[in-house]
Amino acid sequence: MNRDRLARAAVVAVVFTAASDARAERLELTKGPYLQALTSRAVVIKWETSAPAPGVVVLRGPSGAPREVKTAEKTEFHALDVTGLEPKTAYGYELRVGDAKAAGKFVTAPEGDEPFTFLAYGDSRDDHPAHEAIVQRMMTAPGDFLINTGDMVGNGDSASDWREFFRIEGPLLRDRAVFACVGNHELLGLGSPPWIRYFHPGYVKGDNRRGLFHTMRWGNTRFFFLNAMVSWEKGDDVTWIQEELARAESEAGLAHRIVVMHHGPSSSGPHGPNETLRRMQINELFRNKKVDLVLAGHDHFYERGELDGLRYVITGGAGAPLYPPKRRMQKATLALESSHHYVEVSVAGPKLSFVAKRADGSTLEECALEGVGYACKTALKSPHRDEPAKPPPPATPPKKSDCDCGVPGGARDGRGWVGLVAACLGLAATRASRRRR
């Protein structure tokens, strides 16, 4: 009897152990799939799994005939370059990695001068419920692609921060490509920032030689994505934007130029203007090279302004703690509200217009570019410049722990006192430490 009992116990133990091992070995998608570098003829599909494994993407176009694109590499992170696509065409795709499956869809860019819309947002960081509210609202908004102004996470070197980001934005990024500039919080930590792997369009099979700046064209508009967290006094960043803007002057069919950078030329928030841009007269370069609009973040609110003929919009309200404006507004500031929001930007031929939307779906303001200024259907009340501005009730003053002036090379977890002091007090001296990767 005892021998039978021992035998049965042994069988149960073996079965339990085998089941546990099977669960432990089960492959899971931890990030993605999500879309990058979408053009009229190609797209990069990225994903990450819980263990190294090859994968296959099954693509279906208008003909309905499936096409398989495989990667044989046994790695956890993949960036699969899918080429041979048709312009302005809807595709569905399914990613298969072991037993794990996920499906998405996308529409390629047009090759002609056709109207399009994109959604701009940034500074999601730490307030996950607010971030989720913005993403849910954006899921229902029209938009051919996404523009992110940086500071996606609180600590760009934190695996848990990135897991939470992809958990929240996964459904959005699965079907719409995001083009992003790097923020200072993405540069926290040591070594190569994970942001390069996740969001730099040059990262295909390890190619990240283009540094932290890049450009892309959609329809009649060219976008320039800059690393604002450098000194700009010398180096590849300045040379690159000078050459790219000069090249754009002779680009056929180009009607608009939009610069995307985390810390912009002017702001009435705690961070204020990007003084390094002013010292290097980058604003003058933008104006002379016909830049229509600068999209920025860094200060956690919505701001619209015009600095000596250079128009800008700050969209830093995708989830980070909201900031009040300074006691005195910058002269360049035309409208400001501390609220969680995103911006719908529409381009139709020579016309460029935008609608800023709050998390509840209400319209913050609606404007178009006109001449060297704006024409607004609905606009926020212009802030008073001759007396201290009153912070709107929803604004949340930044706490010491929310210090937003992170510096690469500080404490790896972004919370040590060395990293915090370096981030908050040594930004000007250390911005140049990571010009390019």
N, C-alpha and C positions, 0 to 999 in steps of 0.2 A: 504493500500500500504506500509506504513512504517513498519507495523507489518510483512508483507511478506519479506521485505528487511532484517529486523532484523533476521528473521528465517533462511533465506538463508545464512546470514553472520555467524550465529552461526554454521550452518552445515559445512561451509568452514573452520571455526576455529577448529572444532572438527577433521575434516579430516586432516588438516595441522598438528595439534598437534599429532595425532596418527602416521602420517608419520614420524614426527620428532622423536617421541619416538622409533619407529621401527628402524630408522637409528642409534639412540643412542645405542640401545640394540643389534645391529648387531655384532656378534662375528667375530673377525678377528685374523688371525695368525700374530703375531708380530715378532716372531723368529722361524726359522726352517720350516719344520722338518730338523734336521741334525743328522749325525751319529757319534757315540762314541763307544769306547771299542769294536771294531770289532775283532772277533776271528774266528776260523774255525767253531764254533758251536753256536755263539751268537752275538748279536749286541744290543746296547742301542740306541733307537731313542728318541731324545729330541725335545721339542717345547715349545713355550710360546704363550699365547693368550691374547687378550685385556680384558678378563673377566674370572673369574673362570668357568671351564667347564670340564667334562670328555671327553675322546676321544677314538677312535678306529683306529687301524692300520690293514689294509687288506693286507696280504702278499701273494704273488704269486711266486711259485718256478717253477722248470722244469716241474712238473706234470700239472701245470696250474690250479689246484684246489685251490681256495682261502682259506686262513686261517685268522681268526680274532683274534687279540690280543687287549684286552680292558683294559682301566683304568677307574675305577669308581670314582676316586677322583676328587672332584670339586676344582681344584686349577688352577692358571694361568700357572705355570711351571710344565712340566712333563718330567720324565726320564723313559721311558718304556723299560724294559728288555725283549728282544725277544730271546728265547732259542729254542733248538730242530732243529737247522739248520744243513745242510750238508756242509762238507769242499769244498772249491774251487767251489762254486756253485753260479750262478747268480740268484738274487731275485729282483722282483719289489715290491714296496709297495705304498699304498695310505693312507694318514692320513685324517681322517674325524673328525672334531670337529664342531658340530652344522651344519651350512650351509657351513662352511669353509672346503675346500679340497686342498690337495697338494700331488703330487706324486714324487717318487724318485726310485733309484735303487742302488744295491751294489753287490759286489762279496765277499764271505767269504774267509778267509785266508786258505791256504793249510796246511795240517798236515805233509807233507813230506818235503824233501829238494828240493824245486823247485825254479827256478829263480823268482825274483820279482823286482819291481821298486817302489820307493816312491819319493815324491817331498818335499824338505825342503825349508822353507822360514821363515821370521820373521821380526819384527819391522815394522809393517804397520802403526800404529799410525795415523798421522794427515794429510798427503798429500793424500786426497781421490782419485784424478785423477790418481796419480801414483799407488796407491793401486789397483784401478780398472784395470789399464793396466796390472799389474802383474797377477791378478786373471784371466783376460780374456785370457792371454797367457797360464796360467796353465790349464785352461779348455780344451785346445787343446793338452796338453802334456800327454803322457802315465804315469800312476802311480796307484798303487794298494791302496795307502793311502797317508796321508799327515803328515809331521812333522813340527810343529811350534816352533820356538826358543824363543817366548815370546815377550812382548810389542805389543800386538795386538791392543791396544787402547792407547790414550794419557792419559786418567784417568780411571783407573779400577773401580772407584766408580761412574762414570758418566753414567746414563741411556741413554743419547743421544749418547754418544760415542759408547756404545754397539749396539744401534739401527743402527748406521751408519755402524759398522763393519758387522753386520749380513745382512744388505741390500746389501753390496758389495760382501760378501763371500757366501751368501745364496745358489746360484746355485752350487757352488763348494762343499760346505759342505753337501749338500743334497744327493750327490751320492758317496762321498768319505769320509771315517772317518778321522778325524784329531786327532793326539796325540800331546799334547803340554806340554811344561814346562812353569812355571810361570816366568814372567818378573817383573822388579821393578815397572813398571807403572801399572801393575795389582794389586799391593799391596798398591797403594795410597788410602787414605780414612780411615774410622774407621769401626770396626767390621769385620765380615767375608767377604772376597772378593767375589764379584759376580763370579769371575773366577772359584771358586770351583764349583758353581752350573752349570756353563756353560761348563766347560772343564775338570774337574777332573773325571777320570774314576770310582772312588769310589762313586760318587754321584748318587746313585740309591735309591729312596725313602728316601732321607735324610742321606744316609751313606757317611760321609766324614771323617771317622776316620783315614784314611791313611796319613793324612797330605798333604804337598805340593810336595811329591815325589811319583813316581810310576814306575813300570816296565811292559814291555809287550814283548812277543816273536812273531816273524813272520818268518816262515820258519826256516832257520838255524841261525837266528840272534836275539839276545836279546838287547832291548833298555832300558836304564836307564834314567829316567827323574828326574832332580834334581832342587831344589830351590837354585840357586846360590847367592841369596840376603840375606844370613845369615853369621854369623861369622865363622862357621865351626870349632870353637875351642872346642866345646862340643855339646852334645845333640843328638837327635834322627837322624838327617840328616846324620852325620858321621857314627853312628852305623849302620844305615840302608844300606848305600852303601857298607860298609865293609862286612856286612853279605850277601847282594845280590850278590856281585862280587865273594865272596867265594863260595856261592851256585852254581853259574854259572860254576865254574871250573869243576864240576862233572855232568853237565847237558848233557844228551845224545843228540848227533847230533848237538851240538852248534858249529858253525864255527866262528861267529863274535860277537863282543860286541861293541855297540855304546852308548856313553854317550851324552845326550842332556841337555844343561844348558844355561841360558841366558848370563851370564858373564863368559867367558871361561878362560883358563889358560894363554893365551897370546893374545896380540893385539897391533897393531901399530896405533890404533886410539886414540881419546881423552881420553877414559876411561882407556886404557892401560890394562896390565895383571890383573887378579883377584888375588890380593896379599894374600887374606885369604886362597886361595887354596895352594899357595906356602908355606905359613907359616905352614900349617898343612900337607905339603908333600902329598897332595891328588894326585898330578901329578905322584909321585912315585907309589902310590897305583894303579892308572890307568894302568901304564906301567907294574907293576908286575902282575896284574890280566888280562893282555892280552887285554886291551881295544884297538880296532883297530882305532877308530876315535872319536873325540869330535866335536859335532855340537853346535855352539853357535851363539849369536847375539850381542845385546847391542851397539856395534859400527856399524854405519849405512853405511856399504859397504861390499864388498866381500874380504875375505882374506883367503889364504891357507898357512899353516905353519907346522913346526915340532919343538917341544920343547923337546930336549934331548930324542928323540925317540918317543915322543907322538905326533901323527898327529892330526891336527884340521882344521876345516873350519868354518869361520865366515860368516853367511848369514843373514845380517841385512838390506837388501835392498828392503823390500816389501812395502815401502811407506813413511817411516819416512824421515825427512830432511837428505840429504846425508852429511857425514862427510869427511873431508880431513884426510890424515894420519898425524902422528906426524912428526915433522921436522926431526927426526932421527928414522929410522925403528928399531923394535925389531930384534935381531939376528935370532929369530925363524921364521920371516916372509919370505915366499918364493914368494908370489904373492899377489897383492892388486889392487883393482880398485873400485873407488867410483861410483857406478851405481846401479840403481834399477834392481833387478835380483831375480832369484830363482835357485835351484839346483836339478837336476834329479840324483838320486842315484840308481844304479843297483847292485843287488847281484845275483851272479850265482855260486853256490858251494863255492870254496875258493876265488873267485875273487870278489872284491868290487871296482866299478868304479863310476865316477860321471862326469856330464856335467853341468857347470854353464851357465845359459841362461839370457841374458838381456831382458828388457821389449819388445824390438822390435823383439825378436826371434833369434837374432844373438848369436853365441857361444862366451862366455867369455873365457873359457878354458875347456879342457877335459883331465881328469887324472884318473889314477888307483892307488890303493895302491899296493906297491911292496916292499917286504922285510920290512925294517923299514922306507922306504921313499915313493916316488911317481914315477910313470912313466907316462909322459904326452904326448899325441898326439899333442895337441895344448896347449900352455901355455902362460900366460902373461910373459912379460919380467921381470926377477928378479929385485926387487928394489935395488937401490944402498944403501949400508949400511955405506959407508965411507964419504958420503956427504949428506946434507939435501935433503930429498925427495921433489919433486915438486908435489903439489896436482894436480890431473887430472882436466881438465876444468869443467866436469859436477858436481864436488863436491860442496856442499853448506855448508859453515862453520856453525856450530850450533849457533843459537842465544841464548841470555839469556833466552828468553821465552821458548826455546826448551830444557831447562835443563833436562837431561836424568837420573839424579841420584835421582829418587824419593824414598821417604822413607815412609813406612806405618805409619799412625798415624798423618800425617800432615793435612793441611786444607782439608776438605771433597771435595771441588771442585777442589783441585789440583792447584789453582791459587793464593791463599792467600799468603801474604808475609811470614807468619809463616811456612806454608808448603814448600814454595820455599826455604827459608833459611835453614830449616831443611833438605830438600832434597839435596841441593847442597853442604852444608858445614858439615852436620852431618851424612853422610851415614855410615862411619866406626863405629860410636858409636851406631847407631840405627838399623843396619841390623838384629841383633838378636831378635828384638822386635816381629817378627812374624815368628818363626821357623816352627810352625805347626798349622794347623787349625783342 
